[in-house]
Amino acid sequence: MAVKTKSGSTQNELVQCDLEFPSLQEQLKKLESTDFDAVLSKVEKINEMTWQQVNATSSKGKGKRGLNWEVLPNQKTASGGTVASIRITDKFRARVTRDGVFMRFISLHPDHDSAYKSKGGENI
């Protein structure tokens, strides 16, 4: 379990991925093996990163690299939290939210563009 610094920040703590959201679990079961492997590989990589590293590896424009954490401005969780998309592969994104040290996965989007059209994080 991550311990907050005196300032209350968890920026330098390791990210802990949460894949327990019920609709996400259903999506994971339906993925093709190559997509499933890509998700697991990305989760393993994220679990070795701090939030500061997540933010630092998000880039926009030509030559994109990293997770490309991108806040989805018209999407909020049920509790009012920010919803963002991250890159799983060049064509595959996931919708996530941050909750302290946790990156809670909300939904998977193998077709990339649907991540931007989805609604908020139901029950999060």
C-alpha positions in Angstrom: 0.0 0.0 0.0 1.3 3.4 -1.0 2.0 6.0 1.7 1.3 9.6 0.9 4.1 12.1 1.4 3.8 14.9 3.9 2.2 17.1 1.2 -0.5 14.3 0.6 0.8 13.8 -2.9 1.1 10.3 -4.4 3.0 11.5 -7.5 6.1 9.5 -6.6 4.3 6.4 -5.5 3.9 3.4 -7.8 0.7 3.2 -9.7 -1.6 0.3 -8.8 -3.8 -0.8 -11.7 -7.4 -1.9 -10.8 -9.1 -4.1 -13.3 -12.0 -5.1 -11.1 -14.8 -2.9 -12.7 -17.5 -5.4 -13.7 -18.1 -4.2 -17.2 -14.3 -4.2 -17.8 -14.1 -7.8 -16.6 -16.7 -8.7 -19.3 -14.7 -6.9 -21.9 -11.5 -8.7 -20.9 -13.2 -12.1 -21.3 -14.2 -11.2 -24.9 -10.8 -9.9 -26.2 -8.8 -11.7 -28.8 -5.7 -13.2 -27.3 -3.4 -10.6 -29.0 -5.4 -7.7 -27.5 -5.6 -9.4 -24.1 -1.8 -9.9 -24.1 -1.4 -6.2 -25.0 -3.6 -5.1 -22.1 -1.7 -7.3 -19.6 1.6 -6.1 -20.9 0.6 -2.5 -20.6 -0.8 -3.1 -17.0 2.5 -4.7 -16.0 4.4 -1.7 -17.4 2.1 0.8 -15.6 2.5 -1.1 -12.3 6.2 -0.3 -12.5 5.6 3.4 -13.0 5.0 6.3 -10.7 2.2 8.8 -11.4 4.9 11.3 -12.2 6.3 8.9 -14.9 2.7 8.4 -16.2 2.4 12.1 -16.7 5.9 12.5 -18.2 5.3 9.8 -20.8 2.2 11.4 -22.1 2.9 13.3 -25.2 0.8 14.8 -28.0 1.4 15.6 -31.6 3.8 14.0 -34.1 6.0 11.2 -32.7 3.6 10.3 -29.8 5.1 7.9 -27.3 4.2 6.5 -23.9 0.8 6.2 -22.4 -0.5 9.4 -23.8 -2.7 10.1 -20.8 -5.5 12.2 -22.3 -8.2 13.8 -20.1 -11.6 13.4 -21.7 -13.2 16.7 -20.9 -16.8 15.8 -21.4 -16.6 12.6 -19.3 -16.7 12.2 -15.5 -17.1 9.3 -13.1 -20.3 9.0 -11.1 -18.4 10.6 -8.2 -17.2 13.5 -10.4 -13.7 12.2 -11.0 -11.8 12.8 -14.2 -11.9 10.2 -16.9 -8.9 9.9 -19.2 -7.8 7.6 -22.0 -4.5 5.9 -22.3 -2.8 4.1 -25.1 -2.7 0.3 -25.0 -1.4 0.0 -28.6 -1.4 2.4 -31.6 -5.0 1.5 -32.3 -6.3 0.5 -28.9 -7.1 2.7 -25.9 -8.5 2.3 -22.4 -10.6 4.7 -20.4 -9.3 5.1 -16.8 -9.7 7.3 -13.8 -7.2 8.1 -11.0 -8.1 7.4 -7.4 -5.1 8.1 -5.2 -2.4 5.6 -6.3 -4.9 3.5 -8.2 -5.5 3.7 -12.0 -9.0 2.3 -12.2 -9.7 0.9 -15.7 -13.3 1.6 -16.8 -13.5 0.3 -20.3 -11.4 -1.0 -23.3 -11.6 0.4 -26.8 -9.9 -1.7 -29.5 -11.3 0.6 -32.1 -9.6 3.6 -30.5 -12.1 6.3 -31.4 -14.9 4.9 -29.3 -13.0 5.9 -26.2 -13.8 9.5 -27.0 -17.5 8.8 -27.4 -18.2 6.8 -24.3 -19.9 8.1 -21.2 -18.5 8.4 -17.7 -17.4 5.8 -15.2 -20.5 4.2 -14.0 -20.5 3.5 -10.3 -17.0 4.8 -9.7 
